């Protein structure tokens, strides 16, 4: 995956997983606090999953397993982040 793919794919997965997480936040919570951190974590974790999988020779760049591992790892990281939020 290219850097732009990390941004778009990881950001989208982070936003969707934060949107569907049932954590209740106060009404005056900012948009960045609700979704911004989740998007950043989604981007970073999808990049980490891709780089780690390629360095361990699990897959090559652009394979379906790379996209799947990036998506699953991003969802998992955002889920852990949302669980830890107050």
KOLLUM-555047 format. One line per field, with one value per residue: residue in one letter; z, y, x of N, C-alpha, C, O, CB in turn; residue number from 1. Coordinates in Angstrom, 3 decimals, decimal comma. Glycine has a CB too. Layout:
aa c(A ...)
n.w c(Z ...)
n.v c(Y ...)
n.u c(X ...)
ca.w c(Z ...)
ca.v c(Y ...)
ca.u c(X ...)
c.w c(Z ...)
c.v c(Y ...)
c.u c(X ...)
o.w c(Z ...)
o.v c(Y ...)
o.u c(X ...)
cb.w c(Z ...)
cb.v c(Y ...)
cb.u c(X ...)
i c(NUM ...)
end
This chain:
aa c(X X X X X X X X X X X X X X X X X X X X X X X X X X X X X X X X X X X X X X X X X X X X X X X X X X X X X X X X X X X X X X X X X X X X X X X X X X X X X X X X X X X X X X)
n.w c(0,000 -0,625 0,756 0,626 0,500 3,058 4,554 3,596 3,751 6,397 7,867 7,189 8,161 10,878 11,487 10,962 12,749 15,176 15,041 15,184 17,669 20,818 22,894 25,171 25,100 26,476 25,538 24,822 23,797 21,691 18,085 17,235 19,473 19,606 17,085 15,814 17,083 16,790 14,022 13,514 14,958 13,519 11,015 11,727 12,826 10,683 8,923 10,468 10,630 7,957 7,337 9,220 8,519 5,918 6,448 7,919 6,004 5,489 3,582 0,391 -0,889 -1,659 -1,765 -0,964 1,633 2,975 3,025 4,496 6,960 7,761 8,091 10,132 12,251 12,610 13,388 15,788 17,316 17,495 18,846 21,318 22,123 22,350 24,422 26,548 26,844 28,730)
n.v c(-1,176 2,241 5,442 7,238 5,468 4,372 6,615 7,160 4,642 3,702 5,921 5,940 3,432 3,825 5,961 4,813 2,633 4,027 5,411 3,407 2,349 1,874 3,745 6,201 9,661 12,959 15,702 18,035 17,306 17,568 17,308 16,392 15,030 13,001 11,632 12,237 11,316 8,610 8,316 9,036 7,001 4,828 5,261 5,123 2,525 0,890 1,375 0,380 -2,355 -3,129 -2,598 -4,216 -6,772 -7,031 -6,939 -9,248 -11,089 -12,055 -11,201 -9,464 -6,117 -4,716 -7,025 -8,929 -9,899 -8,065 -5,762 -6,793 -7,462 -4,929 -3,644 -5,179 -4,881 -2,110 -1,702 -3,145 -1,671 0,858 0,097 -0,692 1,804 3,287 1,898 2,588 5,273 7,984)
n.u c(0,839 0,410 1,455 -0,670 -2,792 -2,656 -3,430 -6,066 -7,449 -6,860 -7,759 -10,481 -11,332 -10,742 -12,497 -15,037 -15,043 -14,917 -17,287 -19,240 -18,784 -20,205 -19,759 -20,704 -20,421 -20,068 -22,265 -20,969 -18,546 -15,756 -15,466 -12,994 -12,063 -13,911 -13,721 -11,312 -8,900 -9,351 -9,249 -6,570 -5,266 -6,202 -4,963 -2,222 -2,060 -2,834 -0,739 1,384 0,663 0,868 3,591 4,879 3,885 4,941 7,667 8,018 7,557 4,970 3,192 3,114 3,391 0,275 -1,250 -4,217 -4,305 -2,752 -4,381 -6,515 -5,289 -4,435 -6,894 -8,140 -6,308 -6,374 -9,043 -9,009 -7,116 -8,372 -10,656 -9,563 -8,592 -10,980 -12,196 -10,576 -11,066 -12,471)
ca.w c(0,000 -0,634 1,893 0,466 0,856 4,522 5,036 3,263 4,268 7,855 8,383 7,025 9,116 12,212 11,651 11,019 14,001 16,270 14,894 15,609 19,054 21,581 24,051 25,318 25,493 26,770 24,349 24,445 23,376 20,363 16,997 17,212 20,565 19,276 15,900 15,331 17,589 16,192 12,645 13,591 15,381 12,386 10,014 12,252 13,006 9,381 8,415 11,239 10,234 6,627 7,398 9,986 7,720 4,805 6,949 8,360 4,784 5,459 2,319 -0,347 -1,006 -2,563 -1,678 -0,204 3,041 3,534 3,295 5,571 8,231 8,129 8,561 11,420 13,269 12,855 14,185 17,123 18,028 17,799 19,881 22,602 22,466 22,786 25,725 27,547 26,958 29,827)
ca.v c(0,000 3,501 6,318 7,764 4,390 4,320 7,747 7,012 3,388 3,710 6,957 5,497 2,351 4,427 6,730 3,901 1,874 4,942 5,755 2,286 1,962 2,417 4,546 7,474 10,807 14,113 16,417 19,106 16,728 18,060 16,345 15,784 14,069 11,855 10,882 12,585 10,381 7,296 8,353 8,995 5,661 3,948 5,458 4,616 1,081 0,220 1,457 -0,562 -3,727 -3,362 -2,628 -5,396 -7,965 -7,119 -7,225 -10,644 -11,868 -12,660 -10,801 -8,409 -4,902 -4,758 -8,259 -8,826 -10,139 -6,810 -4,920 -7,416 -7,311 -3,510 -3,331 -5,839 -4,272 -0,757 -1,832 -3,586 -0,570 1,879 -0,484 -0,560 3,220 3,712 1,296 3,313 6,661 8,244)
ca.u c(0,000 1,148 1,182 -2,023 -3,716 -2,685 -4,221 -7,487 -7,995 -6,763 -8,648 -11,859 -11,571 -10,761 -13,725 -16,190 -15,025 -15,253 -18,701 -20,075 -18,514 -21,338 -19,346 -21,416 -19,614 -20,903 -22,712 -20,046 -17,280 -15,395 -15,419 -11,660 -11,951 -14,755 -13,316 -9,979 -7,904 -9,618 -8,743 -5,106 -4,877 -6,472 -3,905 -0,952 -2,086 -2,832 0,636 2,194 0,326 1,414 5,055 5,267 3,599 5,890 9,011 8,025 7,315 3,641 2,583 3,799 2,596 -0,860 -2,019 -5,463 -4,006 -2,250 -5,549 -7,286 -4,572 -4,458 -8,235 -8,386 -5,459 -6,870 -10,273 -8,619 -6,465 -9,374 -11,509 -8,849 -8,553 -12,311 -12,445 -9,814 -11,519 -13,406)
c.w c(0,000 0,580 1,827 0,827 2,372 5,086 4,810 3,933 5,798 8,488 8,296 8,004 10,535 12,476 11,798 12,321 15,206 16,228 15,430 17,023 19,943 22,784 24,063 25,805 25,762 25,488 23,904 24,117 21,944 19,345 16,960 18,311 20,281 18,185 15,466 15,792 16,993 14,760 12,643 14,010 14,258 11,320 10,496 12,371 11,678 8,744 9,145 10,826 8,874 6,653 8,132 9,189 6,552 5,292 7,455 7,224 4,818 4,138 1,658 -0,468 -2,041 -2,511 -0,782 1,291 3,719 3,908 4,473 6,926 8,694 8,692 9,946 12,528 13,598 13,702 15,616 17,932 18,398 18,878 21,248 23,055 23,010 24,136 26,840 27,750 28,111 29,339)
c.v c(1,237 4,340 6,892 6,710 4,219 5,421 7,529 5,784 3,360 4,746 6,558 4,387 2,895 5,199 5,815 3,107 2,761 5,313 4,642 1,806 2,623 3,272 5,881 8,543 11,980 14,885 17,499 18,578 17,158 16,922 15,630 14,748 12,825 10,996 11,132 11,625 8,999 7,229 8,282 7,623 4,657 4,048 4,839 3,097 0,335 0,275 0,475 -2,003 -4,063 -3,493 -3,871 -6,678 -8,133 -7,459 -8,666 -11,615 -12,630 -12,371 -9,752 -7,223 -5,076 -6,030 -8,066 -9,031 -8,889 -5,893 -5,476 -7,241 -5,859 -3,126 -3,922 -5,190 -2,854 -0,798 -2,217 -2,450 0,533 1,375 -0,371 0,893 3,690 3,087 2,066 4,751 6,822 8,973)
c.u c(0,883 0,759 -0,231 -3,069 -3,790 -3,570 -5,712 -8,080 -7,982 -7,673 -10,111 -12,215 -11,623 -12,038 -14,941 -16,199 -15,319 -16,732 -19,602 -19,788 -19,555 -20,973 -20,077 -20,452 -20,548 -21,217 -21,746 -18,647 -16,977 -15,348 -14,071 -11,519 -12,789 -14,140 -11,875 -8,896 -8,107 -9,100 -7,216 -4,599 -5,122 -5,398 -2,596 -0,955 -2,159 -1,453 1,543 1,929 0,920 2,934 5,531 5,026 4,545 7,296 9,126 7,701 5,987 2,937 3,455 2,858 1,487 -1,671 -3,242 -5,214 -3,450 -3,411 -6,346 -6,596 -4,560 -5,824 -8,486 -7,564 -5,916 -8,138 -9,930 -8,000 -7,458 -10,323 -10,844 -8,789 -9,900 -12,679 -11,750 -10,228 -12,493 -14,609)
o.w c(0,571 1,331 2,848 1,395 2,914 5,992 5,725 4,609 6,421 9,523 9,219 8,609 11,323 13,564 12,673 12,930 16,173 17,272 16,064 17,525 19,833 23,634 23,069 26,800 25,317 24,481 22,723 24,159 21,082 19,694 16,694 18,099 20,674 18,328 14,798 14,995 16,720 14,335 11,849 13,471 14,070 10,776 9,751 12,050 11,559 8,091 8,524 10,685 8,671 6,050 7,705 9,186 6,219 4,622 7,425 7,448 4,250 3,638 2,254 -0,178 -3,159 -3,168 0,047 2,118 4,915 4,993 5,339 7,919 9,891 9,659 10,833 13,628 14,756 14,635 16,558 19,108 19,498 19,736 22,226 24,245 24,010 24,914 27,946 28,710 28,430 30,125)
o.v c(1,244 3,988 7,017 7,035 3,953 5,182 7,694 5,877 3,028 4,490 6,807 4,409 2,468 5,107 6,033 2,930 2,290 5,507 4,921 0,930 3,830 3,503 6,608 8,355 11,979 14,741 17,845 19,331 17,114 15,749 14,430 13,696 11,720 9,777 10,282 11,173 8,292 6,201 7,543 7,137 3,735 3,031 4,113 2,450 -0,754 -0,682 -0,186 -2,790 -5,169 -4,410 -4,512 -7,573 -9,257 -8,185 -9,245 -12,819 -13,716 -13,199 -9,222 -7,329 -5,528 -6,109 -7,157 -8,388 -8,685 -5,313 -4,726 -6,912 -5,590 -2,369 -3,234 -4,973 -2,441 -0,009 -1,669 -2,283 1,082 2,149 0,004 1,178 4,405 3,702 2,180 5,393 5,904 9,278)
o.u c(1,973 -0,151 -0,906 -4,111 -4,863 -4,368 -6,519 -9,105 -8,991 -8,289 -10,887 -13,287 -12,467 -12,607 -15,779 -17,254 -15,919 -17,355 -20,620 -20,493 -19,769 -21,832 -20,065 -19,752 -21,696 -20,524 -21,709 -17,675 -17,856 -15,212 -13,998 -10,916 -12,415 -14,044 -11,285 -8,073 -7,137 -8,573 -6,633 -3,605 -4,329 -4,966 -1,938 0,042 -1,596 -1,038 2,375 2,865 1,422 3,490 6,492 5,872 4,920 8,031 10,213 7,584 5,879 2,176 4,393 1,666 1,734 -2,709 -3,286 -5,860 -3,663 -3,419 -6,795 -7,244 -4,665 -5,907 -8,989 -8,072 -5,849 -8,285 -10,503 -8,323 -7,390 -10,748 -11,492 -8,921 -9,956 -13,408 -12,278 -9,801 -13,248 -15,507)
cb.w c(1,209 -1,941 1,944 -0,971 0,193 5,095 4,347 1,746 3,716 8,277 7,633 5,602 8,999 12,387 10,465 9,818 14,182 16,198 13,422 14,665 19,490 22,045 24,040 26,295 24,394 27,795 24,599 25,565 23,492 20,412 15,661 17,360 21,890 18,846 14,773 15,773 19,113 16,220 11,917 14,567 16,646 11,785 9,716 13,611 13,876 8,447 8,561 12,727 10,203 5,693 8,087 11,308 7,212 4,025 8,069 9,491 4,568 6,627 2,536 -1,754 -1,378 -3,926 -1,147 -0,714 3,177 2,533 2,041 5,278 8,097 6,909 7,572 11,329 12,805 11,525 13,563 17,027 17,178 16,530 19,561 22,486 21,245 21,728 25,731 27,192 25,653 30,928)
cb.v c(-0,001 4,284 7,452 8,250 3,068 4,440 9,031 6,924 2,200 3,963 8,245 5,025 1,274 5,342 7,671 2,937 1,193 6,213 6,033 1,151 2,365 1,307 4,775 7,335 11,165 15,029 17,024 20,130 15,184 18,778 17,038 16,854 14,710 12,323 11,212 13,964 10,311 6,989 9,637 10,050 5,248 4,271 6,966 5,239 0,691 0,856 2,887 -0,394 -3,919 -2,236 -1,364 -5,446 -7,917 -5,804 -6,246 -10,833 -12,847 -12,149 -10,265 -8,904 -3,714 -4,555 -9,403 -9,853 -11,289 -6,105 -4,818 -8,905 -7,826 -2,626 -3,847 -7,341 -4,260 -0,029 -2,883 -4,748 0,011 2,270 -1,956 -1,129 4,051 3,338 -0,153 3,277 7,123 9,032)
cb.u c(-0,954 0,881 2,205 -2,238 -3,284 -1,267 -3,777 -7,677 -7,202 -5,337 -8,429 -12,090 -10,481 -9,573 -13,919 -16,174 -13,675 -14,386 -19,029 -19,901 -17,065 -22,179 -17,822 -22,611 -18,562 -20,214 -24,052 -19,957 -17,312 -14,042 -15,688 -10,576 -12,385 -16,130 -14,227 -9,630 -7,961 -11,123 -9,225 -4,601 -5,649 -7,818 -3,707 -0,660 -3,257 -3,867 1,182 1,924 -1,196 1,007 5,597 4,497 2,191 5,915 9,376 7,030 8,453 2,796 1,147 4,260 3,490 -0,394 -1,141 -6,486 -3,015 -1,312 -6,447 -7,497 -3,137 -4,115 -9,276 -8,057 -4,003 -7,140 -11,227 -7,641 -5,339 -10,162 -11,821 -7,425 -8,158 -13,361 -11,986 -8,406 -12,173 -12,747)
i c(1 2 3 4 5 6 7 8 9 10 11 12 13 14 15 16 17 18 19 20 21 22 23 24 25 26 27 28 29 30 31 32 33 34 35 36 37 38 39 40 41 42 43 44 45 46 47 48 49 50 51 52 53 54 55 56 57 58 59 60 61 62 63 64 65 66 67 68 69 70 71 72 73 74 75 76 77 78 79 80 81 82 83 84 85 86)
end
